[in-house]
Amino acid sequence: MKIITLCGEKSCCPVVKIDEEKVEIGEEGNLCVLKMSEWETLKKKIMENEV
């Protein structure tokens, strides 16, 4: 599993957790869980400046 903090500090802000089956974005109580196919679509849309 790869964990990326969104603000540079280890515990003060939401994180992105990526494993083989899903991606979790957010923090306890405010969490978005994406399937890998959904994650790939989101990445593509970001890279193509659609989001």
C-alpha contacts under 8 A as a table, 3 or more apart, distances in Angstrom:
res1	aa1	res2	aa2	distance
1	M	17	K	6.72
1	M	18	I	5.55
1	M	19	D	4.52
1	M	20	E	7.54
2	K	17	K	5.70
2	K	18	I	5.10
2	K	19	D	6.47
3	I	15	V	6.69
3	I	16	V	5.68
3	I	17	K	4.50
3	I	18	I	6.41
4	I	15	V	5.52
4	I	16	V	5.10
4	I	17	K	6.50
5	T	8	G	5.72
5	T	9	E	6.76
5	T	10	K	6.42
5	T	13	C	6.98
5	T	14	P	6.38
5	T	15	V	4.42
5	T	16	V	6.46
6	L	9	E	7.95
6	L	13	C	6.50
6	L	14	P	6.03
6	L	15	V	5.67
6	L	16	V	7.48
7	C	12	C	7.63
7	C	13	C	6.19
7	C	14	P	7.84
9	E	12	C	5.91
9	E	13	C	7.25
10	K	13	C	7.63
11	S	14	P	7.99
13	C	27	E	7.54
14	P	25	I	7.08
14	P	26	G	4.54
14	P	27	E	4.99
15	V	24	E	7.88
15	V	25	I	5.90
15	V	26	G	5.46
15	V	27	E	6.62
16	V	23	V	6.93
16	V	24	E	5.65
16	V	25	I	4.55
16	V	26	G	6.59
17	K	23	V	5.57
17	K	24	E	5.04
17	K	25	I	6.53
18	I	22	K	6.31
18	I	23	V	4.56
18	I	24	E	6.61
19	D	22	K	5.70
19	D	23	V	6.36
20	E	36	M	7.60
21	E	35	K	6.41
21	E	36	M	5.88
22	K	33	V	6.78
22	K	34	L	5.60
22	K	35	K	4.62
22	K	36	M	5.18
22	K	39	W	7.92
23	V	33	V	5.71
23	V	34	L	5.13
23	V	35	K	6.45
23	V	36	M	6.66
23	V	39	W	6.81
24	E	31	L	6.71
24	E	32	C	5.68
24	E	33	V	4.51
24	E	34	L	6.41
25	I	31	L	5.78
25	I	32	C	5.14
25	I	33	V	6.43
26	G	30	N	5.78
26	G	31	L	4.60
26	G	32	C	6.29
27	E	30	N	5.30
27	E	31	L	5.44
28	E	31	L	6.24
34	L	37	S	7.87
34	L	38	E	5.68
34	L	39	W	5.85
35	K	38	E	5.21
35	K	39	W	6.23
36	M	39	W	4.92
36	M	40	E	6.13
37	S	40	E	5.15
37	S	41	T	6.30
38	E	41	T	5.07
38	E	42	L	6.20
39	W	42	L	5.07
39	W	43	K	6.17
40	E	43	K	5.11
40	E	44	K	6.16
41	T	44	K	5.12
41	T	45	K	6.23
42	L	45	K	5.17
42	L	46	I	6.22
43	K	46	I	5.14
43	K	47	M	6.14
44	K	47	M	5.12
44	K	48	E	6.14
45	K	48	E	5.09
45	K	49	N	6.18
45	K	50	E	5.02
45	K	51	V	5.91
46	I	49	N	5.06
46	I	50	E	5.82
46	I	51	V	5.07
47	M	50	E	7.65
48	E	51	V	7.90
